[in-house]
Amino acid sequence: MHSPINRLSRWKIGRISAGLSILALVLLMVSPAEAAIRYITSLPDTITTADNYDTVIVNVDNLSADRDAIVFSTNVHDVVLDLNNKRINFGIIYTGTTGTSPMQGPIGLNLRATGIYNVMVKNGFVIHNAPDTVKNTPSLHTWASAVRHGSGGRNITYDNVYFRVFGRNSKILYDGANTYNILFNNCKFDDSMRSFGDRQIWIDNSMIVSSSHNIVDPSWTDFDYHIAIRNCSTICAHWTAFYINGSNTVADIFNNYIIVDGRNDLGSRFPTSAAQRYAISVRGDPGAIRVKIRNNRIRSGTDFLGGRGIFIAEVDGMNLRHPDSCLYIYGNDMIVHQGYDGEEATVNGILIRQANWSNIWVDSNSIVCIGDTVRNTSAIDIGPMSGFRLTGPGSDLIIERNHVKMYYTTGFTPHYGTSNAHGACIMFDEFHMNLPNIVIRNNIFESESVAIRWGFFNGHGGNVTMDNCTYRAYTGGRSLNDNYTFYVGYGAGATHHAYNNVIRNGNFEGNMYDTSIFMDDNEPDSLSIGLRVTLQVNVIGNNGKPVTNADVWVTNNYNRVVAQGSTGGSGRLVSDVTYWWECNAAVGVADSTNFNPFRIKAKKGTDSTLLNYQVRWNAKSVNITLLNTAGSDVADSVAPGRINNLGAAPGFNAGEVFLSWTAPGDDGYTGTAAQYDLRYSTAAISDGNWAGATPFTGEPVPMSAGVSQSVLMSGLTPGQTYYFAIKSLDEIGNTSVLSNVPSARAQDSISLGEDDFQAVLVSPRSHTVVNTSKPTLMVRNLEIPGDVAFFFEVATDSFFLSTAVLSPAVPQDAAKSSTAWKIDSSLTANTTYFWRVKANDYSYSDVATFTIEPAVHAYPNPFKPSRGQVATFTEIPESSSLMIMSVSGAIIRQFSNITGGEVTWDGKNSDGNPVASGSYLWQIEGTDMRGKILLIR
């Protein structure tokens, strides 16, 4: 076995100085007279209140303790523990038993005492140096923990630390209830747990446990989150890697590389049919959680027993109005595998289940599910696979812009019964009928088996509409062996509904066909699915020009009028129509697969034309000519509306980027545009350099206004950052203004040793209210070979779709520890902005927020002249006058012809005498700019 340090070297720890916490910055400002340095030369060691405001440094390598290594006493705060790139060992002598008494194992860093806050641990190794009796007898109940926190601990940061544990129910972190601002940054986790008490008890079988966060106390004025795990890696986690639990949990899991895999070390004692091997598990219990799982790389089950991706249960994500207020799963790159040795029974990329989940947003993820048909057993005889497995009841779910791929390692013949093998990109399993606000749109579903299935183990699923998704056959050079695009029914003869499911404006590629539908013959209850498109009827005159104010009727093959109206200025009628509806006998009516051909009639005056037209997913725009009516030139001076939500995310394969947006209209945001002009560049795109950006060939045909659209761009340079922009044109060439300009890195080849130098934000911190409309942004310098330049980006949304300010390349200030950039254009008052930074072409930093105070305001408010404070009035219009008045309106002080936008008041009147404590009014003379300020003596 490799030593931990050798194992760590395989991960290329390179960002040792990537991030200092606010605590570290505060300690750097403490004078030498106030702070001290203490050295640890032996273990165990106790950090006490005598170490407050000090730095404690491990000064000897490979120190060992029989039990806990370093213990923090009650009320320890403002301490930096510098491991100094040394290794500390804990739990050498195992004193536990084989009994069931919980939590008796050794602890590396014991922070279980109360009153612990403002602590940083950095740069080193915390190793569970367990004896062979633990390593070779994993059934021993060790409960070893590299880190333990007590209830209420806060502002505790771990930066660039390698953790390793052994034994049964061992874990890297066991967090106390309602700890907050716990941050792991750039850490490595190696959990060599080989056994656990009960797979249904998540605390037993998880590597990092952050649990029981059931409150967010208003008194926590510095609260940002309960736990954040950023830029970290797991070398081996054998069941659940990160377990987040609590009815009000706030957490951020960002930019991590997570490996999870069941191991077969215990032979028959390890349950081969057990479920719940996940990289990340979130349980709400239920409550208004705010958890973000963003930009992680997940590899699950690629070597041993198999694994799954993300598990969500009983989660109430508060609301879907903003990514910061819900359960938000964005931009993750996930591969899950059924495994080779005693495979996982079922495999899910993302499983959402149990009662009353709500407010979940899954956006722009790559999910790959792989079934094994080689090695010791045949996984396809064990159970199904699914990119998404959705159970109910629940509400308020968005699944959009994801790329889901499902395939097997060798060819196979699918079986669709309850216990036999098949796969589906989405599987609705007891997905209760009539769930409110379910949105599934703009995804790519690529499968070697079924694309979508309604009904499985636990029951039915229905009343689901999928909008503008692509259904693609994945063959890998093999035949599909009677696969279907859509499977409706349970497959076991049970009584379950799966009706009123709708596929709207679908795109079908390869051997995936829109009407390839399996309707379960053994299902005694009601099943149905409908195919729907947005049909566009263009009425043309005998001179080839559009006819306005023509009446149009669309009638299906059952003589039912399904669309009716008059053409507008572009000569069009646009309406949704169902062209295929399939059901089983339990519905009580025959299938309506015979809607086609549709009869389309156009009429103006006495002139009319009747046309038969076969509507399909790729045949939904038809021209009909009135032979005795002349059309007219379209007096169209209105361009299509601006696309303002163009989004970009890495695709699945190397060199791919996935783009999505909402279709504008022909005239502003009504009707349907004629074509798109999509371009990309390695530099930010503007009107000035639009002509030099590279056009993309293969834009989709515009849909009607409001429909989500997407395209997968390939052939780009892997790892390169690109900028994207799009314009829309109508049929006579009117062109929209330039869209927003997002950026994304083209997907690159992923390796365990990839280094990515990510910028670390210094100020302003999230939730800061800044006192100027032109704030200064500051980022921590990075140790990168060669020249370093930072690129700052400020936007009004967390997607950075609506960019407010982009900086030029800002060279790293080598003379300082940080680099600053002052925004040179005024931002809007009373507005919250999101900002981020990247260095060179590396990944963007995390995102922080700040709010601009109202234009013309005073700070600090209140102010205390007795402490030397003055009130500063800022953002004052040039050459204006400021009056300060008593509440009765008497003028106390007046400042005239103010220049530079600021003036200060020392709390004195016009005679130079101090005024009394109390509230005072202020006003910019001749305007409605006014306010109050409180003076305290």
DAPERA-V267738 format. One line per field, one symbol per residue. phi: phi as a letter, one per 30 degrees, with the letter a starting at -180 (. if undefined). psi: psi as a letter, one per 40 degrees, with the letter a starting at -180 (. if undefined). burial: # if it has 16 or more other ideal C-beta (glycine too) atoms within 10 Angstrom, else .. A space follows every 50 residues. Layout:
# DAPERA-V267738
phi->???
psi->???
burial->???
This chain:
# DAPERA-V267738
phi->.ddeddddddchdbcecdacdeedddddcddedcbbcccccabdbbccdd ceiccccdcbdidbbdbddbccdeidahbcccdihccccbidcdcdbcdc ddhcddbdcccdddicahbbcbhlbbbddddddddcbdddddhdbdbbcc didbhcbcbhcccbbbjdhdadbbcddhdahcbcbhcbcbccdbaadadd cdddccdccbbidcbbdedddcdcadbbbbicbcdabcbcdcccbkdbdc bbcbiccccbadccdciddcddcdcicbdbbbbcidaddbbccbhcccbb idbbdjabcbcbbhccdiacdaedbbdccbidcbbbbdiccidedbbbdb ccaidhdahbbcbiccbbcbccbbidbcddccadbadbbcbbdaahbcbb icccbbacdbdacdbcdeccdabadbbdbhdediddhcbbaicccbbcbd dbbcjaeckcaahcccchcccbdcchicddhidbdbbbkdjbidcbdabh dbcchdcbbicccdcdbccdddddcdbabbcbbcdcccccddcicdcchd dbbcbddcicdcaalcdcdcibbbadbccabbbcdddjbdecdcedddcc ccbbiccbbcbcbddbdcbbbbcbccdcbddbdddcccdedddcbdcbbe ddceicbccbacddcdcicbibdcacbcbbadcecbedcedddddcckdd decdejddbaaccbiddeiddbcbabbcbcdcjdcdddddbdbaddecdc bdcdcbdcdcdcaddeidcccbdbdccbbddccbeidbbcbcbbbcbddi dcdcbbdddcdddddbdbbcbcdcbdcddhbcccbabbchcdddddcbbb bddeehbcadbdbbedcidbcccbideeidccccbdddjddcabcchdci ibacbcicdddicdcddkcbcbadeibcdaabbccbd
psi->hiiddddddeeghefdfdhhidddddddehidddiihihheiiiihhiee eheihhhhehifiiidbidhhhihfhifhhhheffihiiifdhheaaeae hifeiihdhhfeiifhighhhigahhhhgiiddddegeehgdfihdhhii heiifhhhhfhhihiiihfiidhhiihfiifhhhhfihhghfheiidhee hdddfidhhhifgeihhdegdehdidihhhfiihdhhebhchhhiiefhh ihhhfihhhhhhifdebeehhdeiafhidhhhhdfiigighhhhfihhhh fedbeiiachhhhfhhfciedideeahhhhfihhhiieidhgihdihhdh hhiihfiighhhhfihhhhhhheabdihdeedaiihdhhhiaiaighhhi fihhhhiidiiihiheideiiiiidhhhhfgiifhifhhhifihhhiebi dhhhhbdeaahifhhhhfihhhhhdfeiiegfiidhhhideeeihiigif hhhhfihhibehideghhhhdeheahhiiihiihhhhhhiieeeiihifi hhhhhaeefhheiiaiiadefihhihihehhiiidedeiiifefdiiihh hihhbehihhhhhhhadegehihhhhdehhiihhghehiiihhefhihii adiheihhiiihhaadgbfiahidiihhiiieihhiddeddeihihheii hiiihehhiiihhieihhehhiiiiiiiiaeeehhiihiigiiihhhihh idehhhhhihidiiiieihieiegihhhihiighhaihhihihhieieef dghdhhiahhihgeeieihihhheihihifhhihiiiihbfaiiiihiii hhiihgiiiihiigddeeiihhhifhiheiihhhiieeehhdihhifhie eiiiheeiadeehhiiiaiiiiihheiehiaiihhh.
burial->...#..##..#.###.########..#.......#....#..###.#... #.######....###.#######..#########.#######.#.#.... ....#########..###############...##.##.########### .#########################.####################... .############..#......############################ ##############.....#.#.########################### ##################.#..############################ ####..#################...#.##.################### #########..#.#.#....#############.#..############# ##############.#########.....#..#########..#.##### ########...###.#####..#.#################....###.# ######.....##...#########.########.......#..#..#.# ####...##...#.###..###.###..#.#..#.#..#####.###### ##.##############..############...#.......#..#..#. .####.#######..#..#.###########..#.#.##########... ......########.....####.#.######.....#.########### #.#####..#.##....##.#.#...#.....########.#######.# ###.####....###...#.######...######......##.#..#.. #.#.#.#.......#....#####....#...#.#..
